[in-house]
Amino acid sequence: MVRKNVLGLALGVALVATAGQAQAHFGMVVPSTNVVTQESRNVEFNLSFSHPFEIIGMDLAKPEQFYVISNERRQDLAPFLKSATVMEHQAWQTLYRVTRPGVYHVVMEPTPYWEAAEDLSIVHYTKTIIAAYGADSGWDEAVGLPTEIIPLTRPFANYAGNSFSGQVLLGGRPVPGAEVEVEFYNQDGHLKAPSDYHVTQVVKADENGVFTFTCPRAGWWGFAALNEADYTLPDPSGTPKPVELGAVLWIYMDDYEQER
């Protein structure tokens, strides 16, 4: 892993050199849809931890918290999570019925993941945002996570080729010059990167923690901003080790539909 060890200011690029490849970890919260209509009231959420373009999974312990926030109301979904398999590894799944109009922030706070190859624990605060029944306000609000990405572009109902902008926060404050990793969820595994560098894109934020990236393809796109925590966690032997905090956001880009 290549990291900038500057506490609270710079974000590192989470790269793991494995078999000659640079692979970025991503917490993943992927819903069956991010626009809820009368025809699609039930949303299935799949929670995993992986290298999304490479389709390489890792085991995800049951998250410490999983919830939705909408209309200033928080609903705990962790008790409803069921064991699942994503990319041949332990994952979690639940079905959620959306009954009211609103913009829903869906958040996973995971159990820390010990990464022996990097000699640290990983905690990715992961979220996605869905809209229901025509509601269109509140998508640009923070939910109070230790670190998170705030959308500056509406994070749903976008077309492939659109640019997406967001702001990286750490402790509620913008992170100047934050480095943001971007990766496409190569869900069917049919895409191949021209080189290892192409697997994970990297964009740098400005002095206000604001970044912009153009998503060239329809599908799920993950954005991850990483920082070293100001605390440690014990490794399997009990020795205190660094913690990588991740602010992760997933958005979907649509293709235009053809008239029939």
C-alpha positions as CSV (number, residue, x, y, z in Angstrom):
1,M,0.0,0.0,0.0
2,V,1.1,3.5,-0.8
3,R,0.0,6.0,1.9
4,K,0.6,9.6,2.9
5,N,1.1,9.5,6.6
6,V,-0.2,13.0,7.3
7,L,-2.9,12.8,10.0
8,G,-6.1,14.6,9.2
9,L,-4.9,16.4,6.1
10,A,-3.9,14.1,3.2
11,L,-5.5,11.0,2.0
12,G,-3.5,8.0,0.7
13,V,-4.0,5.9,-2.3
14,A,-4.9,2.4,-1.0
15,L,-3.0,0.1,-3.3
16,V,-2.1,-3.5,-2.6
17,A,0.7,-5.0,-4.7
18,T,-0.6,-8.5,-5.4
19,A,0.7,-10.6,-8.2
20,G,2.0,-7.5,-9.9
21,Q,-1.3,-5.7,-9.7
22,A,-2.4,-2.7,-7.8
23,Q,-5.8,-3.3,-6.2
24,A,-7.9,-0.9,-4.2
25,H,-10.2,-2.1,-1.4
26,F,-13.7,-0.8,-1.5
27,G,-16.5,-1.2,1.0
28,M,-19.6,-1.8,-1.1
29,V,-23.3,-1.1,-0.6
30,V,-25.1,-1.8,-3.9
31,P,-28.9,-1.6,-4.1
32,S,-31.0,-3.3,-6.8
33,T,-32.1,0.2,-7.8
34,N,-31.3,3.8,-6.8
35,V,-34.6,5.2,-8.0
36,V,-37.7,3.8,-6.4
37,T,-41.1,3.9,-8.2
38,Q,-44.5,2.4,-7.6
39,E,-43.3,-0.5,-9.8
40,S,-40.1,-1.1,-7.7
41,R,-40.9,-0.5,-4.1
42,N,-38.7,-3.3,-2.7
43,V,-34.9,-2.6,-2.8
44,E,-32.4,-5.4,-2.3
45,F,-29.1,-4.2,-0.7
46,N,-25.9,-6.2,-1.1
47,L,-23.1,-5.4,1.3
48,S,-19.5,-6.6,0.5
49,F,-15.8,-5.8,0.6
50,S,-13.9,-6.2,-2.5
51,H,-11.7,-5.1,-5.5
52,P,-14.8,-4.2,-7.6
53,F,-13.2,-4.0,-11.1
54,E,-11.0,-7.1,-10.6
55,I,-14.0,-9.0,-9.1
56,I,-11.9,-10.2,-6.2
57,G,-13.8,-10.5,-3.0
58,M,-12.8,-10.5,0.7
59,D,-14.8,-11.7,3.6
60,L,-17.0,-9.0,5.2
61,A,-17.8,-9.6,8.9
62,K,-21.3,-8.6,9.9
63,P,-21.3,-4.8,9.9
64,E,-21.4,-3.0,13.2
65,Q,-24.2,-0.8,11.9
66,F,-26.3,-0.7,8.8
67,Y,-29.1,1.9,8.5
68,V,-31.1,4.3,6.4
69,I,-31.7,8.0,7.1
70,S,-34.6,9.8,5.5
71,N,-36.8,12.7,6.5
72,E,-34.6,13.2,9.6
73,R,-35.5,9.6,10.7
74,R,-33.0,6.8,11.1
75,Q,-34.0,3.2,10.7
76,D,-31.8,0.4,11.8
77,L,-31.5,-2.4,9.2
78,A,-28.7,-4.4,10.8
79,P,-31.0,-6.9,12.5
80,F,-32.4,-7.8,9.1
81,L,-29.1,-8.6,7.4
82,K,-28.8,-12.2,6.1
83,S,-25.6,-14.0,5.2
84,A,-24.9,-14.0,1.5
85,T,-22.1,-14.6,-1.0
86,V,-20.6,-11.9,-3.3
87,M,-17.5,-12.7,-5.4
88,E,-17.3,-16.1,-3.6
89,H,-16.8,-14.5,-0.2
90,Q,-18.8,-13.7,2.9
91,A,-21.3,-10.8,2.3
92,W,-24.6,-9.6,3.6
93,Q,-28.0,-8.9,2.1
94,T,-31.4,-7.5,3.0
95,L,-34.6,-6.5,1.4
96,Y,-36.1,-3.1,2.3
97,R,-39.5,-1.9,1.3
98,V,-39.7,1.9,0.7
99,T,-43.1,3.2,1.7
100,R,-42.7,7.0,1.8
101,P,-41.3,9.6,-0.6
102,G,-37.8,10.8,0.3
103,V,-34.1,10.7,-0.3
104,Y,-32.6,7.8,1.6
105,H,-29.0,7.8,2.8
106,V,-28.0,4.1,3.2
107,V,-25.0,3.6,5.4
108,M,-22.8,0.7,6.4
109,E,-20.4,1.1,9.3
110,P,-18.3,-2.1,9.1
111,T,-16.5,-4.2,11.6
112,P,-12.7,-3.4,11.2
113,Y,-11.0,-5.6,8.7
114,W,-7.4,-6.7,9.5
115,E,-5.2,-6.5,6.4
116,A,-2.0,-8.4,7.1
117,A,-0.4,-7.4,3.9
118,E,-0.6,-3.8,4.9
119,D,-0.2,-4.3,8.6
120,L,-3.2,-2.3,9.5
121,S,-7.0,-2.4,10.1
122,I,-9.4,-1.0,7.5
123,V,-12.7,0.7,8.3
124,H,-14.7,2.0,5.3
125,Y,-17.7,4.1,6.1
126,T,-19.7,3.2,3.0
127,K,-22.9,4.8,1.7
128,T,-25.2,5.1,-1.3
129,I,-28.2,7.4,-1.8
130,I,-31.5,6.5,-3.3
131,A,-34.5,8.6,-4.2
132,A,-38.2,7.5,-3.9
133,Y,-41.5,8.6,-5.5
134,G,-40.2,11.9,-6.9
135,A,-38.5,13.3,-3.8
136,D,-35.4,15.3,-4.6
137,S,-34.1,17.1,-1.6
138,G,-31.5,16.2,1.1
139,W,-29.1,14.3,-1.2
140,D,-26.3,16.8,-0.5
141,E,-26.5,16.6,3.3
142,A,-23.9,15.0,5.6
143,V,-25.0,12.2,7.9
144,G,-22.3,12.8,10.5
145,L,-19.9,9.9,9.8
146,P,-16.2,10.2,10.9
147,T,-15.4,10.6,7.3
148,E,-17.7,10.8,4.2
149,I,-18.1,12.1,0.7
150,I,-20.9,14.7,0.2
151,P,-22.4,14.7,-3.3
152,L,-22.3,18.1,-5.1
153,T,-23.9,16.4,-8.1
154,R,-27.2,14.8,-7.5
155,P,-26.2,11.1,-7.0
156,F,-29.0,9.5,-8.8
157,A,-30.8,9.7,-12.2
158,N,-27.5,10.4,-14.0
159,Y,-26.3,9.4,-17.4
160,A,-23.1,7.6,-18.4
161,G,-20.7,10.3,-19.5
162,N,-21.9,12.8,-16.8
163,S,-19.3,14.3,-14.5
164,F,-19.8,13.7,-10.8
165,S,-18.5,16.1,-8.1
166,G,-18.2,15.5,-4.4
167,Q,-16.6,16.9,-1.3
168,V,-14.4,14.9,1.1
169,L,-15.0,15.4,4.8
170,L,-13.0,14.2,7.8
171,G,-14.3,14.9,11.2
172,G,-16.9,17.2,9.5
173,R,-14.3,19.3,7.8
174,P,-13.1,19.5,4.2
175,V,-9.9,17.7,3.4
176,P,-7.7,19.9,1.2
177,G,-5.9,18.0,-1.7
178,A,-7.7,14.7,-0.8
179,E,-6.9,11.9,-3.2
180,V,-10.0,10.0,-4.3
181,E,-9.8,6.5,-5.8
182,V,-12.5,5.7,-8.4
183,E,-13.4,2.2,-9.6
184,F,-16.1,0.7,-11.8
185,Y,-18.0,-2.3,-10.6
186,N,-17.2,-4.8,-13.4
187,Q,-20.2,-6.8,-12.3
188,D,-20.3,-9.3,-15.2
189,G,-16.5,-9.5,-15.4
190,H,-16.4,-8.8,-19.1
191,L,-14.2,-5.8,-19.0
192,K,-10.4,-5.8,-19.0
193,A,-8.2,-2.9,-18.1
194,P,-5.5,-1.9,-20.6
195,S,-2.9,-1.8,-17.7
196,D,-2.8,-2.2,-13.9
197,Y,-2.9,1.6,-13.7
198,H,-6.3,1.6,-15.4
199,V,-8.0,-0.5,-12.7
200,T,-8.3,2.3,-10.2
201,Q,-8.6,5.9,-11.3
202,V,-7.3,8.6,-9.0
203,V,-8.5,12.2,-8.9
204,K,-7.2,14.9,-6.5
205,A,-9.5,17.3,-4.7
206,D,-9.0,21.1,-4.5
207,E,-8.2,23.1,-1.4
208,N,-11.9,22.7,-0.3
209,G,-11.8,18.9,-0.6
210,V,-13.9,19.1,-3.8
211,F,-13.3,16.7,-6.7
212,T,-14.8,16.0,-10.1
213,F,-14.7,12.8,-12.2
214,T,-16.4,11.9,-15.4
215,C,-17.9,8.4,-15.5
216,P,-17.6,7.1,-19.0
217,R,-19.8,3.9,-18.7
218,A,-23.2,2.9,-17.4
219,G,-23.1,1.0,-14.1
220,W,-22.0,1.4,-10.5
221,W,-19.1,3.7,-9.7
222,G,-17.3,3.7,-6.3
223,F,-15.4,6.7,-4.9
224,A,-13.1,6.2,-1.9
225,A,-11.1,8.8,0.0
226,L,-8.7,7.3,2.5
227,N,-7.0,8.6,5.6
228,E,-5.1,7.3,8.6
229,A,-7.1,7.4,11.8
230,D,-5.8,9.2,14.9
231,Y,-6.2,6.0,16.9
232,T,-4.9,2.4,16.7
233,L,-6.6,-1.0,16.9
234,P,-4.9,-4.3,18.0
235,D,-3.8,-6.8,15.4
236,P,-4.5,-10.5,15.9
237,S,-1.6,-10.7,18.3
238,G,-2.8,-7.7,20.3
239,T,-0.2,-5.2,19.1
240,P,-1.6,-1.7,18.4
241,K,-1.6,-1.0,14.7
242,P,-2.7,1.9,12.4
243,V,-6.2,2.2,11.1
244,E,-7.2,3.2,7.5
245,L,-10.4,5.2,7.4
246,G,-12.3,5.2,4.2
247,A,-15.1,7.5,3.0
248,V,-16.8,5.5,0.3
249,L,-19.8,6.5,-1.9
250,W,-21.5,4.4,-4.6
251,I,-23.5,6.0,-7.5
252,Y,-25.1,4.6,-10.6
253,M,-24.9,5.9,-14.1
254,D,-27.7,5.0,-16.6
255,D,-27.8,4.6,-20.3
256,Y,-30.4,6.4,-22.4
257,E,-33.4,4.2,-23.2
258,Q,-34.6,3.8,-26.7
259,E,-38.1,4.6,-27.7
260,R,-40.1,1.6,-28.7
